[in-house]
Amino acid sequence: MSASTSKQHDVQDDTQDEVQREAQPGTQRDTQISMQLTDSFEVMLITGMSGAGRSHAANALEDMGWYVIDNLPPKLLIPLVDMMTSSGSKVHKLAAVIDVRSRGYFDDLFAVLAHIDELGVKTRILFLDASDSVLIKRYESVRRPHPLQRGGRLIDGIQEERELLGHLKDCADIIIDTSTLSIHQLSTKLYEGLLGKGSSTVSVHIFSFGFKYGMPMDADFVIDMRFLPNPFWVPSLRELTGKDQAVSDYVLSNPAAVAFLDSYEKALLTAIDGFAKEDKHYVTIAVGCTGGQHRSVAVSIELARRLRLHGLQVTVSARELQRRS
């Protein structure tokens, strides 16, 4: 066998070995991928007193991008975590509302938590509480019995649940007393605790549009850029869009555009900070011009750039550009 033939066989053997390693489960590569998935995966258990706001907390976490499951039996949490930490899963934050109403559920939950901890998955417990008097008022207002009332007095069901949950509360990472909180104040507390305070908790979407195609219905702010010269009337710019540098330079070099953006940027930052305090975490800004091709597109992109410099999460789209395709 020649040296070149021997070398070719060696390469083929190495390639086959590599394919076999890729295909075999439990290899070092698989272990590394599994470790990366568990490191990036997080589980939040939402529990606490019935009537203290578990459902509202679940809604807030869902708005923050968590995958939320309500009233999940603790034992089902293990196969769910196994499935979501497998390769190909796009879920990285799982929140489960756990309703511990019996000693059996309580024991199951701690066994499950121990197992998840062994997997190396980050787990936190959010415990929602409220005073007995507030819980009584809330149940009386909705005219529903407490889950542990069993035909007896409401206070007896509350006290039994408080006793059942005592140890779980001691183990909680986050405890929120909702006695004096509205549902919006509870949501704000969760945003602040998980994402930070102020405008950093607000997601902003900016989209351009053309007034001649209709006003947007879903915008919190509408900006009219028709006071600026229209690039449409410049032959070399007519077939371009606000995404092109030449159009952007033409629009943004106008002193009126700069003065407007400077003032509007400050106004938006004030409003967005106020929205965060009032539990509004999504803001939509519509930027319009006549056809939605030039001025509005260029200003949308520039406004997004400016807001991102303040640490805001901003996405941009152009409603009318698809008309060109």
Legacy VTK file of the C-alpha trace (Angstrom):
# vtk DataFile Version 3.0
C-alpha trace
ASCII
DATASET POLYDATA
POINTS 325 float
0.000 0.000 0.000
1.371 3.393 -0.952
1.902 6.202 1.541
-0.862 8.266 -0.073
-3.322 5.337 0.071
-2.442 4.679 3.720
-2.986 8.333 4.553
-6.397 8.287 2.797
-7.501 5.262 4.866
-6.361 7.006 8.064
-8.472 10.053 7.220
-11.514 7.874 6.463
-11.086 6.002 9.759
-10.824 9.273 11.687
-13.966 10.596 9.992
-15.915 7.430 10.779
-14.800 7.586 14.412
-15.958 11.206 14.610
-19.377 10.336 13.125
-19.748 7.489 15.591
-18.884 9.786 18.495
-21.475 12.323 17.301
-24.131 9.627 17.052
-23.528 7.982 20.417
-25.566 9.299 23.345
-23.741 9.936 26.550
-20.523 11.067 24.904
-18.446 13.934 26.250
-19.938 16.212 23.553
-23.482 15.339 24.657
-22.537 15.935 28.273
-21.141 19.371 27.433
-24.294 20.313 25.512
-26.456 19.105 28.402
-24.435 21.142 30.883
-24.775 24.259 28.719
-28.546 23.787 28.508
-28.990 23.316 32.245
-26.745 26.297 32.962
-28.945 28.546 30.804
-32.234 27.042 32.020
-34.086 28.448 35.018
-37.150 27.324 36.969
-39.337 29.634 39.039
-41.889 28.071 41.370
-44.815 30.372 42.119
-46.573 29.410 45.301
-48.028 30.914 48.440
-51.390 31.584 50.019
-54.531 31.158 47.940
-55.863 34.622 47.200
-52.454 36.296 47.585
-51.977 36.858 43.845
-50.397 33.742 42.354
-52.313 34.078 39.080
-51.379 37.749 38.701
-47.727 36.901 39.373
-47.883 34.165 36.724
-49.275 36.668 34.205
-46.445 39.108 34.952
-43.787 36.419 34.470
-45.412 35.367 31.203
-45.196 38.973 30.018
-41.486 38.877 30.842
-40.970 35.923 28.526
-41.290 32.987 30.918
-43.095 29.807 29.873
-45.790 29.527 32.550
-47.792 26.473 33.586
-50.589 26.800 36.125
-51.656 24.251 38.771
-48.922 21.754 37.943
-48.675 18.671 40.195
-45.115 18.686 41.594
-44.269 15.218 40.252
-44.866 16.393 36.674
-42.203 19.058 37.039
-39.328 16.559 36.612
-40.297 15.214 33.135
-41.146 18.780 32.095
-37.686 20.041 33.080
-36.055 17.024 31.385
-37.951 17.787 28.178
-37.143 21.503 28.190
-33.438 21.032 28.904
-33.096 18.642 25.978
-31.311 19.734 22.833
-33.512 21.807 20.534
-35.759 23.263 23.207
-36.285 27.009 22.872
-37.622 27.417 26.411
-35.034 28.726 28.881
-37.263 30.085 31.642
-40.004 27.901 33.115
-42.413 29.185 35.751
-44.780 26.737 37.427
-47.652 27.689 39.705
-47.594 25.070 42.473
-50.635 24.737 44.707
-49.602 22.776 47.807
-52.868 21.807 49.478
-51.962 18.513 51.150
-49.124 16.889 53.057
-48.587 14.505 50.130
-48.097 17.365 47.644
-45.781 19.059 50.112
-43.534 15.998 50.397
-43.544 15.505 46.608
-42.480 19.097 46.029
-39.339 18.917 48.144
-38.326 15.604 46.558
-38.758 17.212 43.141
-36.715 20.266 44.153
-33.901 18.002 45.360
-33.894 16.148 42.029
-33.847 19.373 39.967
-31.001 20.664 42.121
-29.016 17.520 41.316
-29.476 18.290 37.615
-27.756 21.621 38.147
-30.802 23.644 37.117
-31.164 27.038 38.762
-34.387 27.093 40.799
-36.065 29.904 42.696
-39.211 29.937 44.814
-41.544 32.936 44.720
-43.866 32.974 47.731
-46.896 35.277 47.792
-48.482 36.079 51.120
-51.158 38.334 52.586
-52.703 38.890 55.988
-55.664 36.776 57.092
-57.989 39.787 57.111
-57.075 40.730 53.536
-57.463 37.150 52.296
-60.899 36.979 53.902
-61.970 40.210 52.188
-60.716 38.967 48.829
-62.572 35.667 49.105
-65.736 37.411 50.222
-65.537 39.786 47.259
-65.356 36.940 44.707
-67.836 34.779 46.680
-65.807 31.611 46.366
-64.836 29.138 49.079
-61.229 28.610 50.131
-59.741 25.356 48.688
-59.250 23.956 52.209
-62.466 25.286 53.708
-64.370 21.998 53.206
-67.702 23.456 54.215
-66.339 24.977 57.410
-65.249 28.513 58.229
-63.141 30.496 55.774
-60.572 31.383 58.447
-60.074 27.681 59.231
-59.101 26.968 55.616
-56.699 29.923 55.563
-55.018 28.890 58.791
-54.638 25.280 57.635
-53.013 26.416 54.395
-50.706 28.785 56.273
-49.576 25.905 58.470
-48.986 23.645 55.458
-46.914 26.288 53.701
-44.848 27.430 56.671
-41.708 25.462 55.792
-41.992 26.309 52.088
-42.123 29.999 52.957
-38.945 29.612 55.000
-37.214 28.178 51.911
-38.488 30.849 49.512
-36.027 33.058 47.618
-38.540 35.865 47.080
-41.386 36.687 49.473
-43.929 39.357 48.564
-46.694 40.425 50.910
-49.547 41.617 48.712
-51.784 42.850 51.548
-51.461 46.486 50.490
-50.614 45.961 46.804
-52.822 46.331 43.746
-52.320 43.868 40.898
-50.316 46.533 39.049
-48.102 47.202 42.068
-47.459 43.462 42.393
-46.449 43.292 38.736
-44.130 46.288 39.168
-42.456 44.626 42.168
-41.817 41.489 40.132
-40.405 43.454 37.205
-38.120 45.357 39.556
-37.027 42.191 41.341
-36.271 40.219 38.165
-35.371 42.821 35.537
-34.427 45.932 37.454
-36.078 49.283 38.029
-37.239 52.060 35.757
-37.232 52.261 31.984
-34.965 49.210 31.592
-38.059 47.038 32.166
-39.893 48.564 29.190
-39.725 47.049 25.687
-40.138 49.579 22.879
-41.250 48.860 19.326
-40.920 51.569 16.689
-42.502 51.180 13.266
-42.744 53.469 10.276
-45.932 53.916 8.240
-47.454 56.013 5.479
-50.377 58.290 6.299
-51.887 57.692 2.865
-52.287 54.010 3.766
-54.100 54.693 7.032
-53.351 55.590 10.626
-52.110 52.789 12.929
-54.570 51.610 15.567
-52.119 50.149 18.085
-49.642 52.992 18.709
-49.056 54.691 22.045
-47.314 57.575 20.258
-47.727 58.784 16.680
-45.007 61.007 15.178
-45.686 62.972 12.001
-42.527 63.642 9.964
-44.256 65.325 7.023
-42.826 68.684 8.123
-39.467 67.598 6.673
-38.567 67.866 2.956
-39.603 64.733 1.082
-36.740 62.732 -0.541
-39.323 61.429 -3.027
-38.905 64.648 -4.989
-35.139 64.126 -5.315
-34.684 61.958 -8.440
-31.580 60.185 -7.128
-33.350 59.259 -3.873
-36.856 58.430 -5.111
-36.273 54.702 -5.608
-34.333 54.318 -2.356
-35.722 53.980 1.192
-34.910 55.377 4.599
-32.690 52.333 5.169
-30.282 53.594 2.540
-27.486 55.837 3.784
-28.098 58.519 1.159
-31.718 58.968 2.235
-30.821 58.834 5.915
-28.188 61.521 5.441
-30.620 63.686 3.499
-33.327 63.430 6.192
-31.180 63.613 9.318
-28.887 66.389 8.122
-31.835 68.751 8.268
-31.511 70.941 11.412
-35.263 70.635 11.985
-34.974 66.833 12.160
-32.130 67.031 14.678
-33.964 69.564 16.865
-37.139 67.455 16.785
-35.340 64.232 17.682
-33.433 65.907 20.524
-36.670 67.180 22.085
-38.722 64.058 21.423
-36.042 61.769 22.809
-36.198 63.599 26.156
-39.992 63.530 26.192
-40.080 59.795 25.440
-37.591 58.951 28.193
-39.756 60.788 30.721
-42.892 59.002 29.515
-41.262 55.549 29.400
-39.941 55.928 32.941
-43.455 56.839 34.066
-44.949 53.875 32.210
-42.582 51.521 34.037
-43.804 52.849 37.388
-47.419 52.370 36.287
-46.860 48.735 35.213
-46.885 49.393 31.474
-43.897 47.561 30.063
-44.589 47.628 26.333
-44.608 50.858 24.324
-45.322 51.215 20.610
-44.191 54.284 18.678
-45.460 54.907 15.142
-43.451 57.248 12.898
-45.305 58.434 9.832
-44.705 60.300 6.595
-46.685 60.470 3.370
-45.811 57.089 1.877
-43.863 55.452 4.670
-40.777 54.907 2.507
-38.228 57.630 3.282
-38.548 60.089 6.173
-40.424 57.857 8.601
-38.053 54.933 8.007
-34.902 57.009 8.516
-36.275 58.665 11.663
-37.451 55.306 13.090
-33.973 53.856 12.791
-32.332 56.941 14.287
-34.810 57.149 17.180
-34.210 53.466 17.974
-30.451 54.055 17.994
-30.832 56.938 20.438
-33.116 55.004 22.805
-30.810 51.991 22.837
-28.024 54.254 24.091
-30.153 54.676 27.250
-30.276 50.908 27.793
-33.750 50.359 26.370
-34.788 47.233 24.465
-35.925 48.516 21.068
-37.128 46.732 17.934
-37.871 48.415 14.596
-40.078 47.539 11.637
-41.363 49.293 8.509
-45.029 48.723 7.694
-44.975 50.009 4.132
-41.644 48.761 2.777
-43.201 45.442 1.834
-45.247 47.340 -0.749
-42.048 47.792 -2.765
-41.441 44.071 -3.136
LINES 1 326
325 0 1 2 3 4 5 6 7 8 9 10 11 12 13 14 15 16 17 18 19 20 21 22 23 24 25 26 27 28 29 30 31 32 33 34 35 36 37 38 39 40 41 42 43 44 45 46 47 48 49 50 51 52 53 54 55 56 57 58 59 60 61 62 63 64 65 66 67 68 69 70 71 72 73 74 75 76 77 78 79 80 81 82 83 84 85 86 87 88 89 90 91 92 93 94 95 96 97 98 99 100 101 102 103 104 105 106 107 108 109 110 111 112 113 114 115 116 117 118 119 120 121 122 123 124 125 126 127 128 129 130 131 132 133 134 135 136 137 138 139 140 141 142 143 144 145 146 147 148 149 150 151 152 153 154 155 156 157 158 159 160 161 162 163 164 165 166 167 168 169 170 171 172 173 174 175 176 177 178 179 180 181 182 183 184 185 186 187 188 189 190 191 192 193 194 195 196 197 198 199 200 201 202 203 204 205 206 207 208 209 210 211 212 213 214 215 216 217 218 219 220 221 222 223 224 225 226 227 228 229 230 231 232 233 234 235 236 237 238 239 240 241 242 243 244 245 246 247 248 249 250 251 252 253 254 255 256 257 258 259 260 261 262 263 264 265 266 267 268 269 270 271 272 273 274 275 276 277 278 279 280 281 282 283 284 285 286 287 288 289 290 291 292 293 294 295 296 297 298 299 300 301 302 303 304 305 306 307 308 309 310 311 312 313 314 315 316 317 318 319 320 321 322 323 324
